[in-house]
Amino acid sequence: MTLDADGYRRVRRAARTHREELVVRLCGEAGLRPAEQARVRPGDLFEHGDGHLLAVFDTDRTGDPEPARETALPAEVARDLRQYAASNGIGDDDALFPVSARRLAMLAGEVIDRTAGVDASVTDLRRQFAARLLADGVSPETVVELGGWERLDSLAPMLPDPDRGDLVDAVAGGGGGDADAQPGGSGALSAGLVDASAGLAGELGDADRQEAVAATACERLAGVAGVRFAWVAERVGDAFTLQAVAGVAERTVRRQLDEHRDDVDAAVDDGEIRRFEGANGPVAAVPLPGDDSARLLALGATVGPDGAADALTALAGQLGQALTAVERKRLLLADAVVELDFRCPAGASVAADLSASLDCRVELSGVVPVDDGSLLYYLDVEGAGAEAVMNRAAAAGGVDDARLLAEYGDGAAVEVVVTDTPATALLDAGGRVQSLVATDGTATLTAELAGDADVRGAVDAVTGGHPDVALLAKRRTDHPAETAAGFRERLADRLSDRQATVLRAAYHAGYFEWPRDSTAEELADTVGVASPTLHNHLRKAEGKLLTAFFEELPSGEDDR
């Protein structure tokens, strides 16, 4: 790293505008990358106790995405952010910096370039942020979470080499004694788990969702003496998805799942507690019993083959029964569905291929299965011209044909015929494609399955045919049911009085029958308008009717 604390102060002083200084400070004092700053909105800043937290997004803000993480802002930086927004008339839901990530990186680079005596890069702003926190005694795990680094070893260049005194001090007073006598030793852990089990008995019975059951259990267990954290995960296909986490960052848990996959798989497959050494201490993983489940409870604790292990096994049985009971109740009382999120790389998705090759955003607006087993994809592309989109789509793997539907500015709407795509396996398994959005060479495919569907079979069908595709998340939700009256009311809100009149008259006059009972000219005379006007009203009304019908149905919903 080439930027120390003094150098960073000089970079700050080199900023000439309020915007330049705020961009530098969000990098150097909050650990935000330029791409993350480009997605910040003033409303993402909120207070927690006496501090300030900022929700950080690493994906496009279209719709209502979940933040990738939360980072803390110094009070002075939080105040500067609010002042900048207020002085520039930026609302809570507006982009704080309505420019591209590349422009923000250039802006910070220009400030660094004009700083005398500093030879650094924009990346060095974030590195000095990490180095300062580590020097202040902040744990590496916390620094990783604040700055959004993927792994602890990313911080290695920022850590000072220990001297001999550091090595001696690190273990001074760290050994000996009776484990049961230590606060959080085996005896205290057993008693804490028994108490937690008793307290959970009533709380778990009140929950109405599996996620709430798992979250309640993890929060209580993370507060037990001797337990650093707790999490619950479920294996679906070849991937584990998290249901609840307490006391540790989710990215840390995902790293544990990746690095100790053999241990967590063995816990589920063998039905026994497995122990492994995580980056921040020992972890005990125990399977949760249930109806054909592959769930796992993990505690950041030292659990030996004694009373603590017995207490953990009993608690896991209690939690597994609660999760099963909630699921049975939901299946009986609600129209429950399962939603799955898959990550698709460029090699498995034409949308991801386009976003990678053309640096654009691609969204699926509709998908239609056809008789030969292929699918019609209707894609909206933002950030790339029609000619480039058509050329790339035609050359993408798994694409049989492509047709331009519309061209607008630096975007296009296209129809592509695809024959080799994860969506095909989902449809064959009885699923429905809810959405597909691709940016930066990766597509997120969200699918829906019936609540009683073979979820593992569907996941295996997707990942078996496309090994590069990974399951990101699995969740259960209620499928909202709409009555016929509700549909008519929603449609009526969209139609003008004249459009509704013409549509109703056409229906009752047999205009939509084959052969027609009334011609367009006869219908126009009946309602007292010219024939071109009638066609105009009918076309618009039909379009609104079809929009109201199809927009509420998952993509791919048809007789298939």
C-alpha positions as CSV (number, residue, x, y, z in Angstrom):
1,M,0.0,0.0,0.0
2,T,1.3,3.5,-0.9
3,L,-1.1,5.7,1.1
4,D,-0.6,6.3,4.8
5,A,-2.8,8.4,7.2
6,D,-0.8,11.6,6.4
7,G,-1.1,11.0,2.7
8,Y,-4.9,10.4,3.0
9,R,-5.3,13.7,4.8
10,R,-3.4,15.5,2.0
11,V,-5.7,13.8,-0.6
12,R,-8.7,15.2,1.3
13,R,-7.3,18.7,1.3
14,A,-6.7,18.4,-2.5
15,A,-10.4,18.1,-3.1
16,R,-11.8,21.3,-4.7
17,T,-15.6,20.7,-4.5
18,H,-18.0,19.2,-1.9
19,R,-18.7,16.3,-4.3
20,E,-15.0,15.5,-4.7
21,E,-14.4,15.5,-1.0
22,L,-17.4,13.3,-0.3
23,V,-16.4,10.8,-3.0
24,V,-12.9,10.6,-1.4
25,R,-14.3,10.2,2.1
26,L,-16.7,7.5,1.2
27,C,-13.8,5.5,-0.2
28,G,-11.3,6.3,2.5
29,E,-13.5,6.4,5.6
30,A,-16.4,4.1,4.7
31,G,-14.7,1.6,2.4
32,L,-17.1,2.1,-0.5
33,R,-16.0,1.2,-4.1
34,P,-16.9,3.7,-6.8
35,A,-19.5,1.2,-8.2
36,E,-21.2,1.1,-4.7
37,Q,-21.1,4.9,-4.5
38,A,-23.0,5.1,-7.8
39,R,-25.9,3.2,-6.2
40,V,-26.1,5.2,-2.9
41,R,-29.3,7.1,-2.1
42,P,-29.6,9.5,0.9
43,G,-32.3,7.2,2.2
44,D,-29.8,4.4,2.6
45,L,-28.3,6.2,5.6
46,F,-29.9,5.5,9.0
47,E,-29.0,5.7,12.6
48,H,-28.3,2.8,14.9
49,G,-27.9,3.7,18.6
50,D,-25.4,6.5,18.6
51,G,-23.9,5.6,15.2
52,H,-24.7,5.8,11.6
53,L,-25.0,2.9,9.2
54,L,-25.3,2.9,5.4
55,A,-26.9,0.1,3.3
56,V,-24.5,-0.8,0.5
57,F,-25.7,-2.3,-2.8
58,D,-23.6,-4.2,-5.2
59,T,-26.3,-4.8,-7.8
60,D,-28.6,-2.5,-9.9
61,R,-31.2,-0.7,-7.8
62,T,-34.1,-1.7,-10.1
63,G,-37.0,-3.1,-8.1
64,D,-36.3,-3.6,-4.4
65,P,-33.0,-5.5,-4.0
66,E,-31.5,-6.4,-0.7
67,P,-28.3,-4.6,0.3
68,A,-25.1,-6.6,0.0
69,R,-23.9,-5.3,3.4
70,E,-24.1,-2.5,5.9
71,T,-21.1,-0.3,6.7
72,A,-20.6,2.3,9.4
73,L,-20.0,5.9,8.6
74,P,-18.2,8.3,10.9
75,A,-20.5,11.0,12.2
76,E,-18.7,13.7,10.2
77,V,-19.1,11.8,6.9
78,A,-22.8,11.1,7.6
79,R,-23.3,14.8,8.2
80,D,-21.5,15.7,5.0
81,L,-23.6,13.2,3.0
82,R,-26.8,14.7,4.3
83,Q,-25.6,18.3,3.7
84,Y,-24.6,17.4,0.2
85,A,-27.9,15.9,-0.6
86,A,-29.8,18.8,1.0
87,S,-27.8,21.5,-0.8
88,N,-28.3,19.8,-4.2
89,G,-32.0,19.0,-3.8
90,I,-31.4,15.3,-3.8
91,G,-34.3,13.3,-2.4
92,D,-34.0,10.2,-0.2
93,D,-34.8,7.9,-3.2
94,D,-32.6,9.7,-5.7
95,A,-29.1,8.8,-6.6
96,L,-26.6,10.7,-4.5
97,F,-24.2,10.9,-7.4
98,P,-26.2,10.6,-10.7
99,V,-23.1,9.6,-12.7
100,S,-21.5,6.3,-13.6
101,A,-19.1,4.4,-11.4
102,R,-16.3,5.0,-14.0
103,R,-16.9,8.8,-13.6
104,L,-16.7,8.6,-9.8
105,A,-13.4,6.6,-10.0
106,M,-12.0,9.2,-12.4
107,L,-13.1,11.9,-10.0
108,A,-11.3,10.4,-7.1
109,G,-8.3,9.7,-9.3
110,E,-8.1,13.3,-10.4
111,V,-8.0,14.4,-6.7
112,I,-5.2,11.9,-6.0
113,D,-3.2,13.1,-9.1
114,R,-3.2,16.7,-8.0
115,T,-2.0,15.8,-4.4
116,A,1.6,16.6,-4.2
117,G,3.9,13.9,-2.9
118,V,1.3,11.1,-3.1
119,D,1.7,8.2,-5.5
120,A,-1.5,6.1,-5.0
121,S,-4.6,4.8,-6.7
122,V,-8.3,4.8,-5.9
123,T,-7.9,1.3,-4.5
124,D,-5.4,2.6,-2.0
125,L,-8.1,4.8,-0.5
126,R,-9.9,1.6,0.6
127,R,-6.7,-0.1,1.6
128,Q,-5.8,2.7,4.0
129,F,-9.3,2.5,5.4
130,A,-8.7,-1.2,6.3
131,A,-5.2,-0.6,7.5
132,R,-6.4,2.1,9.9
133,L,-9.1,0.0,11.4
134,L,-6.8,-3.0,11.8
135,A,-4.2,-0.8,13.5
136,D,-7.0,0.4,15.9
137,G,-7.6,-3.2,17.0
138,V,-10.8,-3.8,15.0
139,S,-11.1,-7.6,14.2
140,P,-10.3,-8.7,10.6
141,E,-13.7,-10.3,10.4
142,T,-15.4,-6.9,11.1
143,V,-13.1,-5.1,8.6
144,V,-14.0,-7.6,5.9
145,E,-17.7,-7.0,6.5
146,L,-17.4,-3.2,6.6
147,G,-15.4,-3.0,3.4
148,G,-17.1,-5.9,1.5
149,W,-13.9,-7.9,1.0
150,E,-14.6,-11.5,0.0
151,R,-11.9,-13.2,2.2
152,L,-9.8,-12.5,5.2
153,D,-6.6,-13.1,3.2
154,S,-7.6,-9.9,1.2
155,L,-6.4,-8.0,4.2
156,A,-3.0,-9.6,4.4
157,P,-1.2,-6.8,2.7
158,M,-2.6,-4.3,5.3
159,L,-1.6,-6.3,8.4
160,P,1.8,-5.4,10.0
161,D,4.3,-8.2,10.5
162,P,4.4,-9.2,14.2
163,D,7.6,-8.9,16.2
164,R,8.8,-11.4,18.8
165,G,7.1,-9.5,21.6
166,D,3.8,-9.7,19.8
167,L,4.1,-13.5,19.5
168,V,4.8,-13.9,23.2
169,D,2.0,-11.5,24.2
170,A,-0.5,-13.4,22.0
171,V,-0.4,-16.5,24.1
172,A,0.4,-15.0,27.5
173,G,-2.2,-16.3,30.1
174,G,-4.0,-18.3,27.4
175,G,-3.6,-21.9,28.7
176,G,-4.3,-24.1,31.6
177,G,-7.2,-24.4,34.0
178,D,-10.3,-26.4,34.2
179,A,-12.5,-26.0,31.1
180,D,-15.7,-26.4,33.2
181,A,-14.5,-23.6,35.5
182,Q,-14.1,-21.1,32.7
183,P,-16.9,-18.7,31.9
184,G,-18.2,-20.2,28.7
185,G,-16.5,-23.6,29.4
186,S,-18.3,-26.9,28.7
187,G,-20.4,-26.9,31.9
188,A,-21.6,-23.3,31.3
189,L,-22.3,-24.1,27.7
190,S,-24.4,-27.1,28.6
191,A,-26.4,-25.1,31.1
192,G,-26.9,-22.2,28.6
193,L,-28.1,-24.6,25.9
194,V,-30.6,-26.2,28.3
195,D,-31.9,-22.7,29.3
196,A,-32.1,-21.6,25.7
197,S,-34.2,-24.8,24.9
198,A,-36.6,-24.0,27.7
199,G,-37.0,-20.4,26.6
200,L,-37.5,-21.4,23.0
201,A,-40.4,-23.7,23.7
202,G,-43.0,-21.0,23.6
203,E,-41.4,-18.7,21.2
204,L,-41.0,-21.2,18.4
205,G,-44.7,-22.2,18.6
206,D,-45.7,-18.6,18.0
207,A,-43.8,-18.3,14.7
208,D,-45.7,-18.6,11.4
209,R,-42.7,-18.9,9.0
210,Q,-39.7,-21.1,8.8
211,E,-37.4,-18.1,8.5
212,A,-38.9,-16.6,11.7
213,V,-38.4,-19.9,13.6
214,A,-34.7,-20.2,12.5
215,A,-34.1,-16.5,13.2
216,T,-35.6,-16.7,16.7
217,A,-33.4,-19.8,17.6
218,C,-30.2,-18.2,16.2
219,E,-30.7,-15.0,18.1
220,R,-31.3,-16.8,21.4
221,L,-28.4,-19.2,20.9
222,A,-26.0,-16.4,19.9
223,G,-26.6,-15.0,23.4
224,V,-25.6,-18.1,25.3
225,A,-22.4,-17.9,27.2
226,G,-19.6,-19.6,25.2
227,V,-21.4,-19.2,21.9
228,R,-20.0,-16.7,19.4
229,F,-22.6,-17.1,16.7
230,A,-25.3,-19.3,15.4
231,W,-26.7,-20.0,11.9
232,V,-29.1,-22.4,10.2
233,A,-28.7,-23.5,6.5
234,E,-30.5,-25.9,4.2
235,R,-29.0,-28.0,1.5
236,V,-31.0,-27.9,-1.7
237,G,-29.4,-29.8,-4.6
238,D,-25.6,-29.3,-4.3
239,A,-25.8,-25.9,-2.6
240,F,-26.5,-24.6,1.0
241,T,-28.8,-21.6,1.4
242,L,-28.9,-19.7,4.7
243,Q,-32.2,-19.4,6.6
244,A,-30.9,-17.3,9.5
245,V,-27.7,-15.9,11.0
246,A,-26.9,-14.2,14.3
247,G,-23.7,-12.9,15.7
248,V,-21.7,-13.1,12.5
249,A,-21.8,-11.6,9.0
250,E,-23.5,-13.7,6.3
251,R,-20.5,-13.5,4.0
252,T,-18.4,-15.1,6.8
253,V,-20.8,-18.0,7.1
254,R,-20.8,-18.5,3.3
255,R,-17.1,-18.6,3.4
256,Q,-17.3,-21.3,6.2
257,L,-19.7,-23.3,4.1
258,D,-17.3,-23.2,1.1
259,E,-14.2,-24.0,3.1
260,H,-15.7,-26.7,5.2
261,R,-18.1,-28.3,2.8
262,D,-17.0,-31.8,3.5
263,D,-17.8,-31.3,7.2
264,V,-21.2,-29.8,6.8
265,D,-22.1,-32.4,4.2
266,A,-21.1,-35.2,6.6
267,A,-23.1,-33.7,9.4
268,V,-26.3,-33.8,7.2
269,D,-25.5,-37.2,5.6
270,D,-24.4,-39.0,8.8
271,G,-26.9,-37.4,11.2
272,E,-24.2,-36.6,13.7
273,I,-22.4,-33.5,15.1
274,R,-19.3,-32.5,13.1
275,R,-16.7,-30.1,14.5
276,F,-14.3,-28.0,12.5
277,E,-11.9,-25.1,13.1
278,G,-13.2,-21.9,11.4
279,A,-11.2,-18.7,10.8
280,N,-12.4,-17.3,14.1
281,G,-12.5,-20.4,16.3
282,P,-14.2,-23.8,16.6
283,V,-17.6,-24.5,15.1
284,A,-20.0,-27.4,15.8
285,A,-22.5,-28.4,13.2
286,V,-25.5,-30.6,14.0
287,P,-28.3,-31.8,11.6
288,L,-31.9,-30.8,12.1
289,P,-34.4,-33.7,11.9
290,G,-37.5,-33.2,9.7
291,D,-39.6,-34.4,6.8
292,D,-37.1,-35.2,4.1
293,S,-35.0,-32.1,5.2
294,A,-31.3,-31.5,4.9
295,R,-31.0,-28.6,7.4
296,L,-28.1,-27.8,9.6
297,L,-27.6,-25.8,12.8
298,A,-24.1,-24.5,13.5
299,L,-22.7,-22.9,16.7
300,G,-19.5,-21.0,17.0
301,A,-18.5,-22.8,20.2
302,T,-16.3,-25.6,21.6
303,V,-18.7,-28.5,21.9
304,G,-17.0,-31.6,23.3
305,P,-18.4,-35.2,23.5
306,D,-20.1,-34.5,26.8
307,G,-23.2,-32.8,28.2
308,A,-22.9,-29.9,25.8
309,A,-23.1,-32.2,22.8
310,D,-26.2,-33.9,24.3
311,A,-27.8,-30.6,25.0
312,L,-27.1,-29.4,21.4
313,T,-28.5,-32.5,19.9
314,A,-31.7,-32.2,21.9
315,L,-32.1,-28.5,21.0
316,A,-31.6,-29.4,17.3
317,G,-34.4,-31.9,17.6
318,Q,-36.6,-29.2,19.1
319,L,-35.8,-26.8,16.3
320,G,-36.3,-29.4,13.6
321,Q,-39.7,-30.3,14.9
322,A,-40.7,-26.6,15.0
323,L,-39.6,-26.0,11.4
324,T,-41.5,-29.1,10.3
325,A,-44.7,-28.0,12.2
326,V,-44.6,-24.5,10.7
327,E,-44.2,-25.9,7.2
328,R,-47.1,-28.4,7.5
329,K,-49.3,-25.6,8.8
330,R,-48.4,-23.3,5.9
331,L,-49.1,-26.0,3.4
332,L,-52.5,-26.6,4.9
333,L,-53.6,-23.0,5.3
334,A,-51.9,-21.0,2.6
335,D,-51.2,-21.2,-1.2
336,A,-47.5,-21.5,-0.5
337,V,-44.8,-21.4,-3.2
338,V,-41.1,-21.9,-3.3
339,E,-38.9,-19.2,-4.9
340,L,-35.4,-20.1,-6.1
341,D,-32.6,-17.7,-7.2
342,F,-29.9,-19.0,-9.5
343,R,-26.6,-17.4,-10.5
344,C,-26.0,-17.9,-14.3
345,P,-22.7,-17.0,-15.9
346,A,-22.2,-15.9,-19.5
347,G,-21.7,-19.5,-20.7
348,A,-25.2,-20.6,-19.5
349,S,-27.3,-17.5,-20.3
350,V,-27.6,-15.4,-23.4
351,A,-28.6,-12.5,-21.1
352,A,-25.4,-12.8,-19.1
353,D,-23.4,-13.1,-22.4
354,L,-24.9,-9.9,-23.7
355,S,-24.2,-8.0,-20.5
356,A,-20.6,-9.2,-20.4
357,S,-19.8,-8.6,-24.0
358,L,-21.6,-5.2,-24.4
359,D,-21.3,-3.9,-20.8
360,C,-25.1,-3.4,-20.7
361,R,-28.1,-4.4,-18.6
362,V,-30.5,-7.1,-19.8
363,E,-33.9,-8.0,-18.4
364,L,-36.3,-10.7,-19.5
365,S,-39.8,-9.3,-20.1
366,G,-41.3,-12.6,-21.2
367,V,-40.7,-16.2,-22.1
368,V,-42.8,-18.5,-24.2
369,P,-42.3,-22.2,-24.7
370,V,-42.8,-23.5,-28.3
371,D,-43.5,-26.9,-29.6
372,D,-40.0,-27.9,-30.6
373,G,-38.7,-27.6,-27.0
374,S,-37.1,-24.2,-27.5
375,L,-38.0,-21.0,-25.7
376,L,-38.8,-17.5,-27.0
377,Y,-37.0,-15.0,-24.9
378,Y,-38.1,-11.4,-25.0
379,L,-35.2,-9.2,-23.8
380,D,-35.0,-5.5,-23.0
381,V,-31.4,-4.3,-23.3
382,E,-30.2,-1.0,-21.8
383,G,-26.8,0.5,-22.6
384,A,-26.0,-1.1,-26.0
385,G,-27.1,-0.3,-29.6
386,A,-29.4,-2.5,-31.6
387,E,-26.8,-3.5,-34.1
388,A,-24.3,-4.6,-31.5
389,V,-27.1,-6.5,-29.6
390,M,-28.2,-8.4,-32.7
391,N,-24.7,-9.3,-33.7
392,R,-23.8,-10.6,-30.3
393,A,-27.1,-12.4,-29.7
394,A,-26.8,-14.3,-33.0
395,A,-23.3,-15.4,-32.0
396,A,-24.2,-16.5,-28.5
397,G,-24.2,-20.1,-27.5
398,G,-27.6,-21.8,-27.3
399,V,-29.3,-19.2,-29.6
400,D,-31.0,-20.4,-32.8
401,D,-32.3,-17.1,-34.0
402,A,-32.7,-13.5,-33.0
403,R,-35.1,-10.8,-34.2
404,L,-35.1,-7.0,-33.5
405,L,-38.4,-5.8,-32.1
406,A,-37.6,-2.2,-31.3
407,E,-34.7,0.2,-31.1
408,Y,-34.6,3.2,-28.7
409,G,-31.6,5.4,-27.8
410,D,-28.8,3.2,-26.5
411,G,-31.1,0.2,-26.0
412,A,-33.2,-2.4,-27.8
413,A,-35.9,-5.0,-27.4
414,V,-35.2,-8.3,-29.1
415,E,-36.7,-11.8,-29.4
416,V,-34.3,-14.7,-29.3
417,V,-34.9,-18.4,-29.7
418,V,-32.9,-20.3,-27.1
419,T,-32.5,-24.1,-27.0
420,D,-30.0,-24.7,-24.2
421,T,-30.8,-22.7,-21.1
422,P,-31.5,-23.3,-17.4
423,A,-35.0,-22.0,-17.8
424,T,-35.9,-25.1,-19.9
425,A,-35.1,-27.4,-17.1
426,L,-37.1,-25.3,-14.7
427,L,-40.2,-25.4,-16.9
428,D,-39.8,-29.2,-17.4
429,A,-39.8,-29.6,-13.6
430,G,-43.0,-27.7,-13.3
431,G,-41.5,-24.3,-12.4
432,R,-42.2,-20.8,-13.7
433,V,-39.7,-18.1,-14.5
434,Q,-40.3,-15.1,-12.4
435,S,-37.5,-12.8,-13.6
436,L,-34.1,-12.8,-15.2
437,V,-31.8,-9.8,-14.9
438,A,-28.2,-9.7,-16.1
439,T,-25.4,-7.2,-15.4
440,D,-21.6,-7.4,-15.4
441,G,-21.6,-10.9,-17.1
442,T,-23.9,-12.6,-14.5
443,A,-27.6,-13.2,-14.6
444,T,-29.9,-13.8,-11.7
445,L,-32.7,-16.2,-12.6
446,T,-35.6,-16.3,-10.1
447,A,-38.1,-19.2,-10.5
448,E,-41.2,-20.3,-8.7
449,L,-42.3,-23.8,-7.8
450,A,-45.5,-25.1,-6.2
451,G,-45.2,-25.5,-2.4
452,D,-45.4,-29.3,-2.7
453,A,-43.1,-29.6,-5.7
454,D,-39.9,-31.6,-5.7
455,V,-37.5,-28.7,-5.1
456,R,-34.4,-30.8,-5.0
457,G,-35.3,-32.5,-8.2
458,A,-35.8,-29.1,-9.9
459,V,-32.5,-27.8,-8.6
460,D,-30.6,-30.9,-9.6
461,A,-32.2,-30.7,-13.1
462,V,-30.9,-27.1,-13.5
463,T,-27.4,-27.6,-12.1
464,G,-27.0,-31.0,-13.6
465,G,-27.5,-29.7,-17.1
466,H,-25.5,-26.5,-16.4
467,P,-22.7,-27.1,-13.8
468,D,-21.7,-23.5,-13.9
469,V,-25.1,-22.4,-12.6
470,A,-25.4,-22.1,-8.8
471,L,-28.3,-21.9,-6.4
472,L,-28.1,-18.6,-4.5
473,A,-31.3,-18.6,-2.3
474,K,-34.4,-20.6,-1.5
475,R,-37.4,-19.1,0.2
476,R,-41.1,-20.0,0.8
477,T,-43.8,-17.3,0.3
478,D,-47.5,-17.1,-0.1
479,H,-48.8,-16.8,-3.6
480,P,-51.4,-14.0,-3.6
481,A,-54.7,-15.1,-5.1
482,E,-56.7,-12.6,-7.0
483,T,-60.5,-12.9,-7.5
484,A,-62.3,-12.2,-10.8
485,A,-63.8,-9.1,-9.2
486,G,-60.4,-7.9,-8.2
487,F,-59.1,-8.4,-11.7
488,R,-62.0,-6.5,-13.3
489,E,-61.6,-3.7,-10.8
490,R,-57.9,-3.4,-11.6
491,L,-58.5,-3.4,-15.3
492,A,-61.3,-0.8,-15.0
493,D,-58.8,1.6,-13.4
494,R,-56.7,1.4,-16.6
495,L,-59.3,1.7,-19.3
496,S,-60.8,5.1,-20.3
497,D,-64.6,5.3,-20.4
498,R,-64.6,5.2,-24.2
499,Q,-62.2,2.3,-24.3
500,A,-64.4,0.3,-21.8
501,T,-67.5,1.1,-23.8
502,V,-66.1,0.0,-27.1
503,L,-64.6,-3.2,-25.6
504,R,-67.8,-4.2,-24.0
505,A,-69.9,-3.4,-27.1
506,A,-67.5,-5.5,-29.2
507,Y,-67.7,-8.4,-26.9
508,H,-71.5,-8.5,-26.7
509,A,-71.9,-7.8,-30.4
510,G,-69.9,-10.9,-31.3
511,Y,-67.0,-9.0,-32.8
512,F,-64.5,-11.5,-31.3
513,E,-66.4,-14.6,-32.5
514,W,-65.3,-16.6,-35.5
515,P,-66.9,-16.0,-37.9
516,R,-67.7,-12.5,-36.6
517,D,-71.3,-11.7,-35.7
518,S,-70.6,-8.0,-36.3
519,T,-68.0,-6.2,-38.5
520,A,-65.9,-3.3,-37.4
521,E,-67.9,-0.9,-39.6
522,E,-71.2,-2.1,-38.0
523,L,-69.8,-1.8,-34.5
524,A,-68.5,1.7,-35.3
525,D,-72.0,2.7,-36.4
526,T,-73.5,1.2,-33.2
527,V,-71.3,3.2,-30.8
528,G,-71.2,6.3,-33.0
529,V,-67.6,6.7,-33.9
530,A,-65.6,6.5,-37.1
531,S,-64.1,3.1,-38.1
532,P,-60.4,4.2,-37.5
533,T,-61.4,5.6,-34.1
534,L,-63.0,2.3,-33.2
535,H,-59.9,0.4,-34.2
536,N,-57.7,2.8,-32.1
537,H,-59.9,2.4,-29.0
538,L,-60.1,-1.4,-29.4
539,R,-56.3,-1.8,-29.9
540,K,-55.5,0.2,-26.8
541,A,-58.2,-1.6,-24.7
542,E,-57.0,-5.0,-25.9
543,G,-53.4,-4.0,-25.0
544,K,-54.4,-3.0,-21.5
545,L,-56.4,-6.2,-21.0
546,L,-53.5,-8.3,-22.1
547,T,-51.1,-6.3,-19.9
548,A,-53.3,-6.7,-16.8
549,F,-53.5,-10.5,-17.5
550,F,-49.9,-11.3,-18.4
551,E,-48.1,-9.0,-16.0
552,E,-49.5,-10.8,-13.0
553,L,-48.6,-14.2,-14.3
554,P,-45.1,-15.7,-13.9
555,S,-43.2,-15.7,-17.2
556,G,-43.8,-19.0,-19.0
557,E,-47.3,-19.5,-17.5
558,D,-49.3,-21.3,-20.2
559,D,-51.0,-24.6,-21.0
560,R,-47.7,-26.4,-20.6
